[in-house]
Structure formats: structure tokens, C-alpha cells
Amino acid sequence: MAAIGYEHVRCQLKLAALPPQRPARVTPVTRVEPMADHIAIPGGVAPDSDDPLSHLMFALKHEGVNLAILMEAFRHVPADDVVTQLRRTPSGGYARLAGYLWEQANGAELDAPAITGQSVDLFDPDRYITGPTRRNARWRVNFNGLGSIRYCATVERTPTIQAGIASGLLDRANRYAEGLDKLLRDRALAWAYLHETQDSFAIEREAPNEGRARAFVALLHQAHERRPLSEDYLVNLQQATVSNPLDRAVAFRHEQNWLQGPLRGAAGVTYLPPPPAIVDELMEHLMAFANGAPGVIEPVVAAAVVSFGFVFIHPFMDGNGRLSRFLFHHGLCRSGALQDGLILPVSVAMKKHEADYLQTLQSFSRPVRERWQVTWIGEDQYDFNYAGDPQYGLYRYWDATACVEFGFRMAEQALDTELRQETEYLMRYDAIVRKVNETMDLRGSDLSTLVISALDNDGVVSKRRRDQFGGRVPAAAFELIEQAVRQTLEAVPDEDDQ
């Protein structure tokens, strides 16, 4: 099966861009058909020449928008070829897209004929999540991507994402919180802030002390201040999350960093973020997207793009992971779609699905790592040579679809599993304490410890706890606690039963 479209151009021009996930191939079919691992194309629909421009225009029509390939490829397409095509079809939508992208890729102006025809979108809104429209009057092209022509994420409208948008997740979270007694709501959210902090650190194999935990909880509360992102603001946030004063930043990084795995030497380098020379530029574009997202982009989509985009850029030498998860909350809160003070403990959900989280990160980091040549010099010293597109298109144009799907799954679990389960746990705890207090007078701390122990042990007070508290708790109290716990567990159904 001959590859055509993007994959044909990528191979023909020896581009550094990553291969498309589903390359177009000529197969014995009667119509264009998306398959699991490719797009089947009838021979009569395929381009009739090897000319890169014809394959790029074919790809725009049948494969969607792959800016990493398009922007790199158009730097190899002669200007005369584009002008000739425009003279043939000055009102053709795909010819105008080609002219627009050629100029953006080359930073030069074509000697094009007068352009006619209605404005055409770069991204099809039926296929992609799109951003605000910026019209290019010269080409009558609407740039409507998630970002800018210099930094843009792509999010396809997959069934998972469409279902996530239709679910009204944040509205459901607000209604759930509104339906709780204020005291119960405050306790559930206190749990959410604390465990969001602990699990965000745990993902990085760290356990914060009380001071660091308190600082991160305070940081999470700042998300509701809805401050726009800026370098100064992010630097302040980074300083608040990093305890080592030598690792606290004063600006975005000006040196190369990398992620290190357990292997020795170059094989242990698992990811290299963009070189420091372009970090400032990429962060300016990412921050502009984040600041323009409220009221325009679906909040979970925007939050996931900013969160993962930030960690892929890795603008600091330390603290990037925790800050990226904070930015997920920042995006949800800044959208105004969550009530003030409400938080979804997404890091708790991520910790429980850590393998999926790692896989989502690696869907970007692994192929990018392959574009770097790493030489171990010795004594933790490396020589890094980027063998990709000189314009660093891999970092500028990336497919965020998997990241957004993961973001929806984690936000859904944060609400419907983590927050609901903790709230039900608190309701059970309160009901048990009330029942015991109606009959017996026990120390509050003793009763709390025994109730929690029994709830965590399927309604049984362990022998160890009986021995520990036997000197000041009557034997009948243990039986009463067990009975109250079992009755309460039977009265409140488990999540799986609902």
C-alpha cells in the first residue's frame, strides 16, 4: 500500500516531523475510509504525481491539519509552485490554505494573484476543538487553532472528548457541592485540598513535610484568584513549590534540562524539553492561550492543553510537574465554571492511574526524545544535539488529543469517585459517632480513632486496637462501635451499587 499525503511528503523530503498517526494509503476501496491504523484512499482520489504540493493539498482535504509536517514541508516547496496553483484556482480553499501556510512557514510574501472566494477555516470545527478566529484578509483564511501559528495544539473531537464536553462535568460538580451541608462541604474540600497536595507530590515520589504541604494547599487556593499567567506569576508559584533555595527560579530557564530514568549514561535520558533559546517564546504563546481561554475554550480542554503544554516545555529546572497539575486547577477556576473554593482532586485520580498518566506523557516525550542525539561525556555531563527541525516544530505543533481525553477521565473520576466517596465516608463517620455518643461517653479522640479503624476494616475493631484502648474504653463500646459501623455501611450503598 503506497503512502500518500503527509507520510509521502515526510518521507520524500526527509522531514524531521513525526509520522502521522494514521497515514493515508492507496488501497482497493471505493471511497475514503478511516481505518484503525491508516486512512484508506481509492486510487482515483490519490494525487496523480509525486509533487509535494499536490500531496499537501490532498492531505489538508482528507487527513486534516498536521501543522508540524505542513510548516516544515512548506519550507521545501518552491514559491513558484504555490503561485502556479493559485493562478489555476485563485478561489480554491485548499490553494489559499497552501499560500497562507507557505508564507507563515517561510516568513516571506508570495507574488500571488488576486485572491477571491469566501473565507475558509484552517481547522474544521466539526473535526477539531477550535479557538478564537483570527482572519487573514490577504488569503481569506481564518486561523482558529488552539494557540497561534507559532505554537498550536491540536485536539480532535473524539467520542471520549465529545462525551466529556456533553457531560456538563463542572456544572455537576457545582450542583453536588451546593447540595451538601456547609460544614460537610467544608470538610470534604479540606480533604480534597490536602490529598491533592499529597498525591501531587507522591506522583514525583516525594512526601512533603507539614510546611511544604501547607504551602501547596495555599497555592491551590490561589487558583481561585483567577490571575492571568505571566512569567513573574509562574516564577512566584515555582518558588512556593520548591524547598531548595538553590533550585528556586528567578526567570524561565536559561540552560538545558532533561528527565533522567534509572539507566546509566545516555540511555537514562528519557526526555529533553526544548532548548532554552526558545523557551521564552513558547511560554509567551502558551500563556497567551491560557489567558484567552476563559469563555472561549471548553474549560477542561483548555486546562489539559495548558497543563501538559507547560510540562512539555519544562520552563524551570525543578517543580515543573507539580506546577503543571496546579495549572489544571488554575484553568478550571479561571474559566469561572467552578464555584469559588471548589476543587476537583485530579492528582488523587492521577495517582491511582499513574500508569495511564505516564503513558499520556510518553505519547509526546518518547518520540521527541528520538530526535535528540545524546552523548554521555562522564560525571553526569552530556552533549545534546537536536537532530529535528531547526524551527523546533515538534515542540510548537503537538497533538493534545490524548492529553485532553486523559484530563476528562481524571476530572470525571475526581468528582464521581474521589470527592463523592470522601463525602460519603464523612457522612458515615458522622452517623456512627452520633449513634455511639447517644449511648456512651468516650473521649473524642479515642472514639474517632476507633471509628476510623472500624470503617477501614469492614466494620471490625481489630484486636490490636482493642488491646491499645482496653484500659479506658469499656468492652461494650467496641461492640457498639462495630454494630454502628455495620449498620451505617449497610444503610449507605457503595459507589459500585449506585
Secondary structure by P-SEA (a helix, b strand, c coil): cccccaaaaaaaaccccccccbbbbbcccccccccccbbbbccccccccccaaaaaaaaaacccccaaaaaaaaaaccaaaaaaaaaaccccaaaaaaaaaaaaaccccccccccccccccccccccccccbbbbcccccccccccccccbbbbbcccaaaaaaaacaaaaaaaaaaaaccaaaaaaaaaaaaaaaaaaaaaaacccccaaaaaaaaaaaaaccccccccaaaaaaaaaaacccccccccccccbbbbbbccccccccccccccccccaaaaaaaaaaaaaaccccccaaaaaaaaaaaaaaacccccaaaaaaaaaaaaaaaaacccccccccaaaaaaaaaaaaaaaaaaccaaaaaaabbbbbccccbbbbbbcccccccccccccaaaaaaaaaaaaaaacccaaaaaaaaaaaaaaaaaaaaacccccaaaaaaaaaaaaaccccccaaaaaaccccccaaaaaaaaaaaaaaaaaccccccc
